[in-house]
């Protein structure tokens, strides 16, 4: 099972970017999907989460600017990021947590996608 991120890049402040995470080796419907980020010199932190039932949660710093979504038919999860700020510069990671009978089990990490917000 391997999540593979794409869509990172350089964007100006106020711009938008959409990250994609394609899951290979298993069906996306079996996983709760996350986006995390790690800024230079900082710990990795959660950004957003989407359950199998499309329930979404976001960290406070998202401030309504990001949207996580999933397309089980395409085995892909997305993170739409709007009104980007320089402080959103980070490596963004996708994580797939296997759904078990008692909650969430083992998680699989992607390799990360670099997002740089700068003028």
N, CA, C and O atoms as a Tinker XYZ file with bonds, in Angstrom:
   476  protein
     1  N      0.855000   -1.185000    0.000000    73     2
     2  CA     0.000000    0.000000    0.000000    64     1     3
     3  C      0.891000    1.234000    0.000000    63     2     4     5
     4  O      1.768000    1.369000    0.853000    81     3
     5  N      0.672000    2.126000   -0.942000    73     3     6
     6  CA     1.537000    3.293000   -1.063000    64     5     7
     7  C      0.749000    4.512000   -1.508000    63     6     8     9
     8  O      0.218000    4.539000   -2.618000    81     7
     9  N      0.671000    5.535000   -0.636000    73     7    10
    10  CA     0.111000    6.814000   -1.094000    64     9    11
    11  C      1.174000    7.584000   -1.873000    63    10    12    13
    12  O      2.344000    7.593000   -1.490000    81    11
    13  N      0.769000    8.227000   -2.959000    73    11    14
    14  CA     1.696000    8.997000   -3.782000    64    13    15
    15  C      1.105000   10.383000   -4.015000    63    14    16    17
    16  O      0.072000   10.538000   -4.667000    81    15
    17  N      1.798000   11.398000   -3.457000    73    15    18
    18  CA     1.334000   12.774000   -3.586000    64    17    19
    19  C      1.810000   13.397000   -4.893000    63    18    20    21
    20  O      2.840000   13.013000   -5.446000    81    19
    21  N      1.043000   14.358000   -5.367000    73    19    22
    22  CA     1.432000   15.153000   -6.531000    64    21    23
    23  C      0.725000   16.499000   -6.456000    63    22    24    25
    24  O     -0.217000   16.683000   -5.684000    81    23
    25  N      1.197000   17.435000   -7.273000    73    23    26
    26  CA     0.537000   18.732000   -7.353000    64    25    27
    27  C      1.210000   19.842000   -6.582000    63    26    28    29
    28  O      0.728000   20.974000   -6.593000    81    27
    29  N      2.312000   19.552000   -5.910000    73    27    30
    30  CA     3.016000   20.597000   -5.187000    64    29    31
    31  C      3.700000   21.563000   -6.139000    63    30    32    33
    32  O      3.758000   21.335000   -7.347000    81    31
    33  N      4.217000   22.649000   -5.570000    73    31    34
    34  CA     4.914000   23.615000   -6.398000    64    33    35
    35  C      5.033000   24.958000   -5.725000    63    34    36    37
    36  O      4.783000   25.098000   -4.527000    81    35
    37  N      5.417000   25.942000   -6.508000    73    35    38
    38  CA     5.575000   27.314000   -6.036000    64    37    39
    39  C      4.343000   28.120000   -6.414000    63    38    40    41
    40  O      3.894000   28.084000   -7.559000    81    39
    41  N      3.803000   28.843000   -5.449000    73    39    42
    42  CA     2.619000   29.662000   -5.692000    64    41    43
    43  C      2.788000   30.991000   -4.968000    63    42    44    45
    44  O      3.424000   31.062000   -3.916000    81    43
    45  N      2.217000   32.033000   -5.538000    73    43    46
    46  CA     2.297000   33.346000   -4.903000    64    45    47
    47  C      1.313000   33.456000   -3.740000    63    46    48    49
    48  O      0.293000   32.767000   -3.729000    81    47
    49  N      1.602000   34.303000   -2.776000    73    47    50
    50  CA     0.637000   34.528000   -1.690000    64    49    51
    51  C     -0.733000   34.906000   -2.237000    63    50    52    53
    52  O     -0.849000   35.701000   -3.169000    81    51
    53  N     -1.763000   34.321000   -1.641000    73    51    54
    54  CA    -3.116000   34.544000   -2.121000    64    53    55
    55  C     -3.554000   33.575000   -3.193000    63    54    56    57
    56  O     -4.727000   33.544000   -3.566000    81    55
    57  N     -2.631000   32.792000   -3.689000    73    55    58
    58  CA    -2.946000   31.849000   -4.755000    64    57    59
    59  C     -3.537000   30.555000   -4.232000    63    58    60    61
    60  O     -3.755000   30.382000   -3.033000    81    59
    61  N     -3.791000   29.642000   -5.177000    73    59    62
    62  CA    -4.408000   28.353000   -4.866000    64    61    63
    63  C     -3.575000   27.212000   -5.425000    63    62    64    65
    64  O     -2.822000   27.370000   -6.386000    81    63
    65  N     -3.735000   26.072000   -4.797000    73    63    66
    66  CA    -3.035000   24.869000   -5.236000    64    65    67
    67  C     -3.861000   23.669000   -4.793000    63    66    68    69
    68  O     -4.453000   23.683000   -3.714000    81    67
    69  N     -3.901000   22.639000   -5.618000    73    67    70
    70  CA    -4.583000   21.405000   -5.241000    64    69    71
    71  C     -3.591000   20.260000   -5.236000    63    70    72    73
    72  O     -2.947000   19.972000   -6.245000    81    71
    73  N     -3.478000   19.618000   -4.099000    73    71    74
    74  CA    -2.652000   18.424000   -3.970000    64    73    75
    75  C     -3.517000   17.188000   -4.182000    63    74    76    77
    76  O     -4.687000   17.151000   -3.800000    81    75
    77  N     -2.917000   16.189000   -4.796000    73    75    78
    78  CA    -3.582000   14.904000   -4.991000    64    77    79
    79  C     -2.770000   13.819000   -4.305000    63    78    80    81
    80  O     -1.549000   13.913000   -4.187000    81    79
    81  N     -3.473000   12.786000   -3.855000    73    79    82
    82  CA    -2.810000   11.630000   -3.258000    64    81    83
    83  C     -3.481000   10.383000   -3.811000    63    82    84    85
    84  O     -4.625000   10.077000   -3.477000    81    83
    85  N     -2.765000    9.680000   -4.649000    73    83    86
    86  CA    -3.276000    8.448000   -5.236000    64    85    87
    87  C     -2.796000    7.267000   -4.410000    63    86    88    89
    88  O     -1.606000    7.139000   -4.122000    81    87
    89  N     -3.729000    6.409000   -4.035000    73    87    90
    90  CA    -3.380000    5.245000   -3.223000    64    89    91
    91  C     -3.222000    4.032000   -4.131000    63    90    92    93
    92  O     -4.139000    3.668000   -4.868000    81    91
    93  N     -2.061000    3.419000   -4.067000    73    91    94
    94  CA    -1.840000    2.209000   -4.854000    64    93    95
    95  C     -1.774000    0.998000   -3.936000    63    94    96    97
    96  O     -1.346000    1.105000   -2.787000    81    95
    97  N     -2.195000   -0.140000   -4.438000    73    95    98
    98  CA    -2.072000   -1.374000   -3.696000    64    97    99
    99  C     -3.269000   -1.760000   -2.862000    63    98   100   101
   100  O     -3.300000   -2.854000   -2.299000    81    99
   101  N     -4.259000   -0.885000   -2.769000    73    99   102
   102  CA    -5.440000   -1.197000   -1.985000    64   101   103
   103  C     -6.550000   -0.231000   -2.352000    63   102   104   105
   104  O     -6.325000    0.762000   -3.044000    81   103
   105  N     -7.751000   -0.534000   -1.881000    73   103   106
   106  CA    -8.894000    0.316000   -2.182000    64   105   107
   107  C     -8.988000    1.461000   -1.177000    63   106   108   109
   108  O     -8.933000    1.246000    0.034000    81   107
   109  N     -9.131000    2.675000   -1.694000    73   107   110
   110  CA    -9.201000    3.861000   -0.835000    64   109   111
   111  C    -10.334000    3.766000    0.176000    63   110   112   113
   112  O    -10.231000    4.305000    1.278000    81   111
   113  N    -11.404000    3.092000   -0.190000    73   111   114
   114  CA   -12.579000    3.011000    0.683000    64   113   115
   115  C    -12.296000    2.302000    2.001000    63   114   116   117
   116  O    -13.104000    2.378000    2.927000    81   115
   117  N    -11.165000    1.617000    2.098000    73   115   118
   118  CA   -10.812000    0.902000    3.311000    64   117   119
   119  C    -10.041000    1.767000    4.312000    63   118   120   121
   120  O     -9.634000    1.283000    5.368000    81   119
   121  N     -9.844000    3.047000    3.977000    73   119   122
   122  CA    -8.952000    3.892000    4.765000    64   121   123
   123  C     -9.599000    5.220000    5.151000    63   122   124   125
   124  O    -10.408000    5.782000    4.413000    81   123
   125  N     -9.213000    5.705000    6.341000    73   123   126
   126  CA    -9.402000    7.101000    6.694000    64   125   127
   127  C     -8.170000    7.825000    6.161000    63   126   128   129
   128  O     -7.043000    7.371000    6.359000    81   127
   129  N     -8.386000    8.947000    5.489000    73   127   130
   130  CA    -7.295000    9.635000    4.822000    64   129   131
   131  C     -6.981000   10.962000    5.497000    63   130   132   133
   132  O     -7.875000   11.693000    5.924000    81   131
   133  N     -5.696000   11.250000    5.581000    73   131   134
   134  CA    -5.207000   12.454000    6.238000    64   133   135
   135  C     -4.271000   13.221000    5.311000    63   134   136   137
   136  O     -3.639000   12.660000    4.416000    81   135
   137  N     -4.208000   14.532000    5.564000    73   135   138
   138  CA    -3.120000   15.371000    5.092000    64   137   139
   139  C     -2.405000   15.940000    6.309000    63   138   140   141
   140  O     -3.030000   16.438000    7.246000    81   139
   141  N     -1.081000   15.853000    6.269000    73   139   142
   142  CA    -0.212000   16.440000    7.281000    64   141   143
   143  C      0.727000   17.417000    6.567000    63   142   144   145
   144  O      0.829000   17.424000    5.340000    81   143
   145  N      1.407000   18.235000    7.365000    73   143   146
   146  CA     2.429000   19.093000    6.802000    64   145   147
   147  C      3.602000   19.181000    7.773000    63   146   148   149
   148  O      3.456000   18.993000    8.981000    81   147
   149  N      4.767000   19.472000    7.203000    73   147   150
   150  CA     5.958000   19.692000    8.020000    64   149   151
   151  C      6.714000   20.870000    7.446000    63   150   152   153
   152  O      7.282000   20.798000    6.356000    81   151
   153  N      6.711000   21.957000    8.202000    73   151   154
   154  CA     7.437000   23.156000    7.805000    64   153   155
   155  C      8.892000   23.018000    8.233000    63   154   156   157
   156  O      9.201000   22.240000    9.136000    81   155
   157  N      9.786000   23.765000    7.595000    73   155   158
   158  CA    11.209000   23.683000    7.935000    64   157   159
   159  C     11.447000   23.928000    9.427000    63   158   160   161
   160  O     11.005000   24.939000    9.972000    81   159
   161  N     12.136000   23.012000   10.073000    73   159   162
   162  CA    12.471000   23.160000   11.465000    64   161   163
   163  C     11.341000   22.892000   12.438000    63   162   164   165
   164  O     11.490000   23.113000   13.640000    81   163
   165  N     10.212000   22.417000   11.932000    73   163   166
   166  CA     9.052000   22.173000   12.794000    64   165   167
   167  C      8.622000   20.711000   12.727000    63   166   168   169
   168  O      9.019000   19.959000   11.837000    81   167
   169  N      7.798000   20.340000   13.702000    73   167   170
   170  CA     7.272000   18.975000   13.724000    64   169   171
   171  C      6.180000   18.801000   12.667000    63   170   172   173
   172  O      5.541000   19.762000   12.239000    81   171
   173  N      5.991000   17.565000   12.270000    73   171   174
   174  CA     4.899000   17.254000   11.365000    64   173   175
   175  C      3.573000   17.418000   12.103000    63   174   176   177
   176  O      3.448000   16.984000   13.248000    81   175
   177  N      2.582000   18.036000   11.462000    73   175   178
   178  CA     1.300000   18.266000   12.108000    64   177   179
   179  C      0.152000   17.956000   11.158000    63   178   180   181
   180  O      0.279000   18.076000    9.940000    81   179
   181  N     -0.949000   17.561000   11.733000    73   179   182
   182  CA    -2.121000   17.230000   10.948000    64   181   183
   183  C     -2.746000   18.481000   10.371000    63   182   184   185
   184  O     -2.765000   19.530000   11.014000    81   183
   185  N     -3.259000   18.369000    9.148000    73   183   186
   186  CA    -3.940000   19.476000    8.485000    64   185   187
   187  C     -5.432000   19.186000    8.371000    63   186   188   189
   188  O     -6.268000   20.012000    8.737000    81   187
   189  N     -5.752000   18.002000    7.858000    73   187   190
   190  CA    -7.158000   17.674000    7.610000    64   189   191
   191  C     -7.328000   16.158000    7.565000    63   190   192   193
   192  O     -6.372000   15.403000    7.394000    81   191
   193  N     -8.578000   15.747000    7.724000    73   191   194
   194  CA    -8.918000   14.324000    7.768000    64   193   195
   195  C    -10.260000   14.122000    7.082000    63   194   196   197
   196  O    -11.162000   14.951000    7.198000    81   195
   197  N    -10.380000   13.006000    6.365000    73   195   198
   198  CA   -11.684000   12.669000    5.777000    64   197   199
   199  C    -11.932000   11.181000    6.000000    63   198   200   201
   200  O    -11.083000   10.344000    5.695000    81   199
   201  N    -13.103000   10.870000    6.535000    73   199   202
   202  CA   -13.457000    9.481000    6.820000    64   201   203
   203  C    -14.025000    8.804000    5.582000    63   202   204   205
   204  O    -14.215000    9.430000    4.539000    81   203
   205  N    -14.286000    7.527000    5.721000    73   203   206
   206  CA   -14.879000    6.769000    4.617000    64   205   207
   207  C    -16.258000    7.328000    4.274000    63   206   208   209
   208  O    -16.698000    7.268000    3.125000    81   207
   209  N    -16.935000    7.873000    5.295000    73   207   210
   210  CA   -18.248000    8.458000    5.086000    64   209   211
   211  C    -18.218000    9.926000    4.718000    63   210   212   213
   212  O    -19.246000   10.600000    4.778000    81   211
   213  N    -17.035000   10.441000    4.331000    73   211   214
   214  CA   -16.872000   11.829000    3.889000    64   213   215
   215  C    -17.069000   12.852000    5.000000    63   214   216   217
   216  O    -17.393000   14.007000    4.724000    81   215
   217  N    -16.879000   12.446000    6.245000    73   215   218
   218  CA   -16.862000   13.413000    7.335000    64   217   219
   219  C    -15.469000   14.032000    7.375000    63   218   220   221
   220  O    -14.464000   13.322000    7.401000    81   219
   221  N    -15.421000   15.369000    7.380000    73   219   222
   222  CA   -14.127000   16.052000    7.312000    64   221   223
   223  C    -13.850000   16.813000    8.598000    63   222   224   225
   224  O    -14.772000   17.313000    9.242000    81   223
   225  N    -12.596000   16.899000    8.965000    73   223   226
   226  CA   -12.155000   17.719000   10.088000    64   225   227
   227  C    -10.896000   18.458000    9.667000    63   226   228   229
   228  O    -10.110000   17.976000    8.852000    81   227
   229  N    -10.724000   19.655000   10.252000    73   227   230
   230  CA    -9.600000   20.513000    9.906000    64   229   231
   231  C     -8.974000   21.086000   11.172000    63   230   232   233
   232  O     -9.651000   21.285000   12.181000    81   231
   233  N     -7.683000   21.346000   11.105000    73   231   234
   234  CA    -7.024000   22.068000   12.185000    64   233   235
   235  C     -7.397000   23.541000   12.110000    63   234   236   237
   236  O     -7.777000   24.049000   11.056000    81   235
   237  N     -7.280000   24.216000   13.251000    73   235   238
   238  CA    -7.733000   25.610000   13.316000    64   237   239
   239  C     -7.009000   26.527000   12.349000    63   238   240   241
   240  O     -7.600000   27.473000   11.830000    81   239
   241  N     -5.733000   26.255000   12.101000    73   239   242
   242  CA    -4.960000   27.177000   11.269000    64   241   243
   243  C     -5.429000   27.155000    9.811000    63   242   244   245
   244  O     -5.063000   28.037000    9.035000    81   243
   245  N     -6.225000   26.169000    9.435000    73   243   246
   246  CA    -6.750000   26.116000    8.073000    64   245   247
   247  C     -7.691000   27.288000    7.813000    63   246   248   249
   248  O     -7.737000   27.813000    6.701000    81   247
   249  N     -8.436000   27.694000    8.826000    73   247   250
   250  CA    -9.271000   28.906000    8.770000    64   249   251
   251  C    -10.245000   28.895000    7.599000    63   250   252   253
   252  O    -10.541000   29.948000    7.035000    81   251
   253  N    -10.746000   27.725000    7.227000    73   251   254
   254  CA   -11.733000   27.640000    6.157000    64   253   255
   255  C    -11.163000   27.776000    4.762000    63   254   256   257
   256  O    -11.927000   27.872000    3.801000    81   255
   257  N     -9.843000   27.789000    4.614000    73   255   258
   258  CA    -9.230000   28.015000    3.318000    64   257   259
   259  C     -8.924000   26.724000    2.563000    63   258   260   261
   260  O     -8.719000   26.751000    1.349000    81   259
   261  N     -8.892000   25.594000    3.272000    73   259   262
   262  CA    -8.548000   24.316000    2.642000    64   261   263
   263  C     -9.781000   23.410000    2.624000    63   262   264   265
   264  O    -10.657000   23.506000    3.483000    81   263
   265  N     -9.824000   22.533000    1.626000    73   263   266
   266  CA   -10.891000   21.543000    1.540000    64   265   267
   267  C    -10.289000   20.187000    1.203000    63   266   268   269
   268  O     -9.593000   20.036000    0.199000    81   267
   269  N    -10.565000   19.202000    2.054000    73   267   270
   270  CA   -10.147000   17.829000    1.777000    64   269   271
   271  C    -11.325000   17.089000    1.176000    63   270   272   273
   272  O    -12.466000   17.274000    1.600000    81   271
   273  N    -11.051000   16.253000    0.194000    73   271   274
   274  CA   -12.113000   15.463000   -0.427000    64   273   275
   275  C    -11.516000   14.146000   -0.916000    63   274   276   277
   276  O    -10.301000   14.011000   -1.058000    81   275
   277  N    -12.388000   13.189000   -1.167000    73   275   278
   278  CA   -11.928000   11.890000   -1.636000    64   277   279
   279  C    -12.803000   11.418000   -2.779000    63   278   280   281
   280  O    -13.995000   11.719000   -2.844000    81   279
   281  N    -12.183000   10.673000   -3.680000    73   279   282
   282  CA   -12.896000   10.045000   -4.793000    64   281   283
   283  C    -12.507000    8.576000   -4.779000    63   282   284   285
   284  O    -11.461000    8.191000   -5.303000    81   283
   285  N    -13.356000    7.767000   -4.178000    73   283   286
   286  CA   -13.028000    6.348000   -4.039000    64   285   287
   287  C    -12.918000    5.657000   -5.396000    63   286   288   289
   288  O    -12.145000    4.712000   -5.554000    81   287
   289  N    -13.681000    6.122000   -6.361000    73   287   290
   290  CA   -13.628000    5.507000   -7.696000    64   289   291
   291  C    -12.260000    5.719000   -8.341000    63   290   292   293
   292  O    -11.781000    4.874000   -9.098000    81   291
   293  N    -11.635000    6.862000   -8.030000    73   291   294
   294  CA   -10.309000    7.160000   -8.585000    64   293   295
   295  C     -9.193000    6.803000   -7.613000    63   294   296   297
   296  O     -8.013000    6.989000   -7.911000    81   295
   297  N     -9.583000    6.282000   -6.431000    73   295   298
   298  CA    -8.584000    5.917000   -5.412000    64   297   299
   299  C     -7.685000    7.090000   -5.051000    63   298   300   301
   300  O     -6.484000    6.922000   -4.838000    81   299
   301  N     -8.277000    8.280000   -4.982000    73   299   302
   302  CA    -7.503000    9.498000   -4.797000    64   301   303
   303  C     -8.167000   10.415000   -3.778000    63   302   304   305
   304  O     -9.392000   10.527000   -3.729000    81   303
   305  N     -7.344000   11.064000   -2.968000    73   303   306
   306  CA    -7.797000   12.092000   -2.038000    64   305   307
   307  C     -7.131000   13.409000   -2.433000    63   306   308   309
   308  O     -6.012000   13.422000   -2.944000    81   307
   309  N     -7.828000   14.506000   -2.190000    73   307   310
   310  CA    -7.366000   15.820000   -2.624000    64   309   311
   311  C     -7.295000   16.781000   -1.450000    63   310   312   313
   312  O     -7.984000   16.613000   -0.444000    81   311
   313  N     -6.450000   17.787000   -1.599000    73   311   314
   314  CA    -6.440000   18.908000   -0.663000    64   313   315
   315  C     -6.413000   20.180000   -1.499000    63   314   316   317
   316  O     -5.387000   20.535000   -2.079000    81   315
   317  N     -7.550000   20.856000   -1.552000    73   315   318
   318  CA    -7.656000   22.128000   -2.252000    64   317   319
   319  C     -7.270000   23.223000   -1.268000    63   318   320   321
   320  O     -7.866000   23.346000   -0.198000    81   319
   321  N     -6.271000   24.015000   -1.634000    73   319   322
   322  CA    -5.768000   25.061000   -0.747000    64   321   323
   323  C     -5.946000   26.417000   -1.426000    63   322   324   325
   324  O     -5.420000   26.649000   -2.514000    81   323
   325  N     -6.682000   27.299000   -0.781000    73   323   326
   326  CA    -6.939000   28.641000   -1.306000    64   325   327
   327  C     -6.338000   29.689000   -0.371000    63   326   328   329
   328  O     -6.016000   29.404000    0.782000    81   327
   329  N     -6.198000   30.896000   -0.892000    73   327   330
   330  CA    -5.696000   32.029000   -0.100000    64   329   331
   331  C     -4.416000   31.648000    0.640000    63   330   332   333
   332  O     -4.288000   31.880000    1.843000    81   331
   333  N     -3.497000   31.075000   -0.075000    73   331   334
   334  CA    -2.268000   30.579000    0.558000    64   333   335
   335  C     -1.413000   31.709000    1.095000    63   334   336   337
   336  O     -1.361000   32.802000    0.531000    81   335
   337  N     -0.742000   31.416000    2.205000    73   335   338
   338  CA     0.123000   32.376000    2.880000    64   337   339
   339  C      1.549000   31.815000    2.927000    63   338   340   341
   340  O      1.740000   30.603000    2.826000    81   339
   341  N      2.537000   32.681000    3.079000    73   339   342
   342  CA     3.917000   32.179000    3.173000    64   341   343
   343  C      4.100000   31.148000    4.285000    63   342   344   345
   344  O      4.908000   30.227000    4.158000    81   343
   345  N      3.358000   31.303000    5.360000    73   343   346
   346  CA     3.489000   30.351000    6.475000    64   345   347
   347  C      2.888000   28.984000    6.159000    63   346   348   349
   348  O      3.015000   28.059000    6.961000    81   347
   349  N      2.242000   28.842000    5.016000    73   347   350
   350  CA     1.760000   27.532000    4.581000    64   349   351
   351  C      2.849000   26.737000    3.847000    63   350   352   353
   352  O      2.631000   25.592000    3.452000    81   351
   353  N      4.007000   27.350000    3.671000    73   351   354
   354  CA     5.121000   26.651000    3.030000    64   353   355
   355  C      5.523000   25.459000    3.880000    63   354   356   357
   356  O      5.799000   25.597000    5.071000    81   355
   357  N      5.554000   24.282000    3.257000    73   355   358
   358  CA     5.849000   23.044000    3.977000    64   357   359
   359  C      5.888000   21.890000    2.985000    63   358   360   361
   360  O      5.532000   22.034000    1.815000    81   359
   361  N      6.327000   20.756000    3.481000    73   359   362
   362  CA     6.132000   19.505000    2.754000    64   361   363
   363  C      4.808000   18.929000    3.242000    63   362   364   365
   364  O      4.591000   18.780000    4.444000    81   363
   365  N      3.935000   18.612000    2.308000    73   363   366
   366  CA     2.614000   18.086000    2.645000    64   365   367
   367  C      2.605000   16.576000    2.386000    63   366   368   369
   368  O      2.958000   16.105000    1.305000    81   367
   369  N      2.191000   15.842000    3.414000    73   367   370
   370  CA     2.193000   14.392000    3.365000    64   369   371
   371  C      0.767000   13.856000    3.408000    63   370   372   373
   372  O     -0.098000   14.394000    4.099000    81   371
   373  N      0.550000   12.806000    2.668000    73   371   374
   374  CA    -0.703000   12.074000    2.703000    64   373   375
   375  C     -0.502000   10.831000    3.572000    63   374   376   377
   376  O      0.554000   10.199000    3.534000    81   375
   377  N     -1.522000   10.492000    4.348000    73   375   378
   378  CA    -1.457000    9.286000    5.165000    64   377   379
   379  C     -2.772000    8.528000    5.061000    63   378   380   381
   380  O     -3.855000    9.113000    5.090000    81   379
   381  N     -2.648000    7.219000    4.938000    73   379   382
   382  CA    -3.816000    6.348000    4.842000    64   381   383
   383  C     -3.854000    5.444000    6.063000    63   382   384   385
   384  O     -2.964000    4.615000    6.252000    81   383
   385  N     -4.878000    5.596000    6.891000    73   383   386
   386  CA    -5.043000    4.746000    8.078000    64   385   387
   387  C     -6.087000    3.671000    7.799000    63   386   388   389
   388  O     -7.242000    3.970000    7.499000    81   387
   389  N     -5.666000    2.434000    7.901000    73   387   390
   390  CA    -6.558000    1.305000    7.647000    64   389   391
   391  C     -7.706000    1.291000    8.644000    63   390   392   393
   392  O     -7.482000    1.419000    9.848000    81   391
   393  N     -8.906000    1.141000    8.169000    73   391   394
   394  CA   -10.072000    1.040000    9.046000    64   393   395
   395  C    -10.163000   -0.385000    9.573000    63   394   396   397
   396  O    -10.120000   -1.343000    8.801000    81   395
   397  N    -10.288000   -0.524000   10.898000    73   395   398
   398  CA   -10.402000   -1.837000   11.512000    64   397   399
   399  C    -11.755000   -1.944000   12.212000    63   398   400   401
   400  O    -12.559000   -1.013000   12.177000    81   399
   401  N    -11.991000   -3.070000   12.837000    73   399   402
   402  CA   -13.244000   -3.265000   13.542000    64   401   403
   403  C    -13.395000   -2.395000   14.777000    63   402   404   405
   404  O    -14.503000   -2.219000   15.282000    81   403
   405  N    -12.275000   -1.841000   15.273000    73   403   406
   406  CA   -12.321000   -1.038000   16.497000    64   405   407
   407  C    -11.846000    0.396000   16.259000    63   406   408   409
   408  O    -11.619000    1.137000   17.216000    81   407
   409  N    -11.695000    0.792000   15.003000    73   407   410
   410  CA   -11.269000    2.162000   14.731000    64   409   411
   411  C    -10.272000    2.214000   13.588000    63   410   412   413
   412  O    -10.514000    1.679000   12.506000    81   411
   413  N     -9.144000    2.871000   13.847000    73   411   414
   414  CA    -8.126000    3.007000   12.811000    64   413   415
   415  C     -6.888000    2.212000   13.198000    63   414   416   417
   416  O     -6.466000    2.210000   14.355000    81   415
   417  N     -6.317000    1.537000   12.210000    73   415   418
   418  CA    -5.147000    0.730000   12.467000    64   417   419
   419  C     -3.905000    1.319000   11.847000    63   418   420   421
   420  O     -3.666000    2.524000   11.936000    81   419
   421  N     -3.128000    0.487000   11.228000    73   419   422
   422  CA    -1.830000    0.879000   10.701000    64   421   423
   423  C     -1.968000    1.978000    9.647000    63   422   424   425
   424  O     -2.902000    1.976000    8.844000    81   423
   425  N     -1.021000    2.913000    9.668000    73   423   426
   426  CA    -1.022000    4.006000    8.711000    64   425   427
   427  C      0.123000    3.922000    7.730000    63   426   428   429
   428  O      1.227000    3.497000    8.067000    81   427
   429  N     -0.163000    4.338000    6.505000    73   427   430
   430  CA     0.837000    4.351000    5.439000    64   429   431
   431  C      1.067000    5.795000    5.009000    63   430   432   433
   432  O      0.126000    6.537000    4.728000    81   431
   433  N      2.356000    6.178000    4.963000    73   431   434
   434  CA     2.721000    7.549000    4.602000    64   433   435
   435  C      3.163000    7.639000    3.150000    63   434   436   437
   436  O      3.774000    6.718000    2.608000    81   435
   437  N      2.840000    8.767000    2.536000    73   435   438
   438  CA     3.407000    9.087000    1.245000    64   437   439
   439  C      4.762000    9.743000    1.413000    63   438   440   441
   440  O      5.226000    9.961000    2.532000    81   439
   441  N      5.393000   10.057000    0.288000    73   439   442
   442  CA     6.745000   10.607000    0.335000    64   441   443
   443  C      6.753000   12.117000    0.493000    63   442   444   445
   444  O      7.796000   12.709000    0.769000    81   443
   445  N      5.594000   12.745000    0.320000    73   443   446
   446  CA     5.497000   14.190000    0.520000    64   445   447
   447  C      5.538000   14.982000   -0.767000    63   446   448   449
   448  O      6.122000   14.557000   -1.764000    81   447
   449  N      4.904000   16.146000   -0.726000    73   447   450
   450  CA     4.907000   17.086000   -1.857000    64   449   451
   451  C      5.265000   18.466000   -1.321000    63   450   452   453
   452  O      4.656000   18.944000   -0.364000    81   451
   453  N      6.242000   19.097000   -1.934000    73   451   454
   454  CA     6.704000   20.406000   -1.471000    64   453   455
   455  C      5.753000   21.498000   -1.954000    63   454   456   457
   456  O      5.422000   21.571000   -3.138000    81   455
   457  N      5.325000   22.336000   -1.028000    73   455   458
   458  CA     4.533000   23.516000   -1.358000    64   457   459
   459  C      5.293000   24.731000   -0.858000    63   458   460   461
   460  O      5.627000   24.818000    0.324000    81   459
   461  N      5.563000   25.661000   -1.748000    73   459   462
   462  CA     6.265000   26.892000   -1.389000    64   461   463
   463  C      5.388000   28.076000   -1.765000    63   462   464   465
   464  O      4.940000   28.194000   -2.905000    81   463
   465  N      5.147000   28.958000   -0.790000    73   463   466
   466  CA     4.325000   30.138000   -1.028000    64   465   467
   467  C      5.227000   31.355000   -0.894000    63   466   468   469
   468  O      5.681000   31.694000    0.200000    81   467
   469  N      5.477000   31.999000   -2.013000    73   467   470
   470  CA     6.412000   33.113000   -2.011000    64   469   471
   471  C      6.169000   34.000000   -3.219000    63   470   472   473
   472  O      5.731000   33.542000   -4.274000    81   471
   473  N      6.467000   35.292000   -3.039000    73   471   474
   474  CA     6.354000   36.222000   -4.160000    64   473   475
   475  C      7.700000   36.378000   -4.845000    63   474   476
   476  O      7.815000   37.122000   -5.819000    81   475
